[in-house]
Amino acid sequence: MSGSDLRGRFDLTGKVAIVTGASRGIGERIAYGLAEFGAKVVIAGRKQESVDQIAEKFIIEGYKVLPIACHVGDEENLKHLVDATLKTYGGIDILVNNAATNPVYGSIEDMSSELFDKMMNINVKAAFTLSNMCLKSMKKRGGGSVVHISSVEGIKPSPGLSLYSMNKAALIMLAKAQAKEWGVYKVRSNVICPGLVKTKFSSALWNNKEILDHWNEHIPLHRMAEPEEMASLALFLASDASSYCTGATFTADGGYLIS
């Protein structure tokens, strides 16, 4: 295989991608990366104003983008997201389930059933439901790629994040189950498990000097990640560069899990 052939495997020209939680942080950078490599990208976020602002940046760069307000915890919102994508672009090839919530820090025994339901609905059920909605189009188009954004917390839980860890562990198994069943349709499903990434979502951790210093001291790379470092891995999994990868869990944690 020549170098030009290898570069071509990252090309997403003609592909349509949906990225949830794309109005900021990891989701925004993933959406931008997919667009940079040729995909038509649907950026979904809770507020229309937020996704419109992100879309303006994409359009200035000449990228094709569709901003859609979507609360992933609402099934009607998910249906609208898929229907609008199909109406505008005619199909779906790539789905990145990035939207998530973690509203509390505390022990399992202090978590209410209402909070459990809310987090499961947004962090797990939404990914399950949206994946199923997109599958029909992927099958028609002869294949596709689903990328779930989990966390190292889904592998190694930290004190105070147990419920979040349970959610993220469920995403890992969801990907494995999808890979097992959907391989016959040439639809792949994989998971990215980031460590500490410098985003607004994780700001409570990295804005705490004690926590940040502890993290940097104990992991091999001695630093937190930047959102674009997750975007490059998502590009790999969305593209034909990872054509033989499915049901796999990819950690991007600076060595946290071996520290």
N, C-alpha and C positions, 0 to 999 in steps of 0.2 A: 504494500500500500504506500503510495507516494505521500509527501507532505501535504500537497493540495487536496488529496482525497480525505486525509484526516481532518483538515480544517473544515472541509465541507460537511462533515458529520455533525458539526455544531450549528450548521445553518438551519434557521427556522422559517425561512421564507415560505409563505403560503400556509403556515400553521396559525391556528387560533388558540389563544391561551386565556384562561380565566385565573386571576389571582385575587384571593380574598384577603381582607385586612391590608389592602394595598395603598392606603392613604398616608402611610408613614413607615419608618423603620425597615425591618427585613422585607416586608411585603412590597413596599415601594421600590426598594433596590432590586428585588427579584423581577418585578414588572418591567423596570427599566432595562435590566439585562436581557430579558426575553425580547423586548422590542428592539434593542440594539442589534440583536442577531436575526432580525427579520420578522418576528411574529407580530400578528395583530393581537393587541393585548386589551382585555377587558379588566379594568381596575375597579374592584368592588370595595366599598367602605361604608360605614354607617351613615355618614353625612354627605349629601350631594355636593355641598360647597367644598368639602375637603377633597373629594375625588376630582372635582372640576379643576381645582387649583393644580393638582398633580398632572392632570391631563394637559393643561396649558404648557407645562414644561416639556412634555412628550411631543406635542404638536410643533413647538418651536424647533425641536430637533428633527422634525420631519417624520416622526413615527406615527403609525396608525393605532389609535387608542379609543376605547369607548368607556367613559366613566359612568358607573351605575351605583346608586345608593342601595345598600343591601345590609339588612340586619340578619346575620346568618342564623340567629336563633328563631327566626320566623320563616316557616316553610313556604309561605306565599311569596316572601321576598326572594327566596332561593329560586322558586319557579319563575318569577319575573326575570331574575338574573339570567337564567338559562334561555328563556324564551327570547329575551332581547338580544342575547348573543347570537342565537340562531337566525333571528330576523335580520340582523345587521351583517353578519359574517358567513352565515350558511352552515356552520358546523363548529365543533369543538375538538381540539386535538390534545390540549394540555390543560390540566387542572392543578393549581397549587392551593392546597388548603392551609392557609396561613393564619386566618383570623382566630383569635383566642382571648380569653379573659382569665385573670387571677385576682379577684377583688379582695382577698383576705390573706393574712399570714397568721397561722395558728395551728393548734393540734387537731387531730381528727375528732377527738371527743367533744371539741367545742363547735364543730361544724353542724349547722342545721340541715335538715332534709331539703329545705327550700334552696339553700345555697348549693347543696350537692346537685340538685336537679338543674339549677341555672348553669353551673359550670359544665356539667355533662352535656347539656343541650347545645351550648356554644362550642365547646372544645372537642366534642366527640360526635354527637348526633348530627350536627351540621355537616361535618366532613363525610359522614356515612351517607346522609341524604343527598348532598350535592354530588358526590361521586356517582351515586346511582342515577341521578338525573342526567349527568353528562355521559354516562356509559352508552346510552342509545346512539348518540351521535358518533362517538368514538368507534363503535362497532360498524356503523355505516361507512365510516371513512377508512376502515381497514386497520385500525389500531389507535393507540394513544398512550399518554403518560400521565399518571396521577402522582403528585408529590405532596406528601404530608409534612408539615413542619411540626415536629415534636420537640423534645428537649432532652438534655442529659438527665433531667429530673425524672424522666420516664424510665430510666435505667438505674439511676442511683439517687434515691430520694434524700432531700435535705430536711432538717428540722424546720417545721413551720410551713412546709410546702407539700405536705403529704397528699392533699386532695388534688392539687395541681399535678403532682407526680402520677397519681392514679389515672387522671385524664390522658396525660401524655403517653403513659404505658399502653393505654387502650388504642391510641393511634398507631402505635408500632404493630400491634396485633391486627388491627384493621387492614393495614397495608399488606401484611402477610396473607391474610384471608383473601383479599382482593387479588393478589398476585396468583394465588393458588387457583382461583376460579376463573379469572379473566385472561389468563395467558392464552387460552384457546382463541380469544378474540384479538390477540396481539396487543392487548392493553397491559401496560406495566404499571406497577405501583411500588413506590419506594418511600423511605422516610429519611428526613434530615433531623438530627438531634444536635442543635446548637448548645454551646456552653453559654457563658456570660457574654452578651452582645451589647454594644453601646447603643441602646434605643430608649425611647421614652417609656416603653413598656417595662423595661428593667431598671429604670432610673433610681428606684428606691434602693436598689442593691449597689450600683456603682457610684451613686452620690454619697453613700456611706463609706467614709474613708477606711474605717476599720475592716469592713467587709471586703472592699476593693483591695486593700493591702494584703489581706489574708489570701484572697484569690490569686493575686499576682505572685505572691511568695510561694504558693504551693503547687502551681501548675508549671509544667516544663517550659512553656513559651513565655511565662511571666507577664502576660498582658491579657486584656479582654479583646474580643473580636469586634470588627467593624461590620456593619450590615452587608456591604458588598462581598465580604468573604463567604457569606451564606448564598448570595446571588450567583456566584460562580459555580457553586456546587449544584444549585437548582438548575442552572443552565445545562450542566452535564446530564442531569437526570431527565430533563425535559426533552433533550435532543437525542439524535441517533448515536451520539458518542457513547451512550450508555445502553445501547440496544440489547445487550445480554444481561442487564441488571434488572431484577425484579424481586420483590419481597425482601429487599435488603435495607439495613439500617446503617446510615452513614453519620458518624459523629464528627462534629467540627467544634472541638472544645479546648483546643490548646494543650491537650494531654490530661485534662481534668480526670478522666476515668482511670488513668493509670498512675495518678499521683497519690 
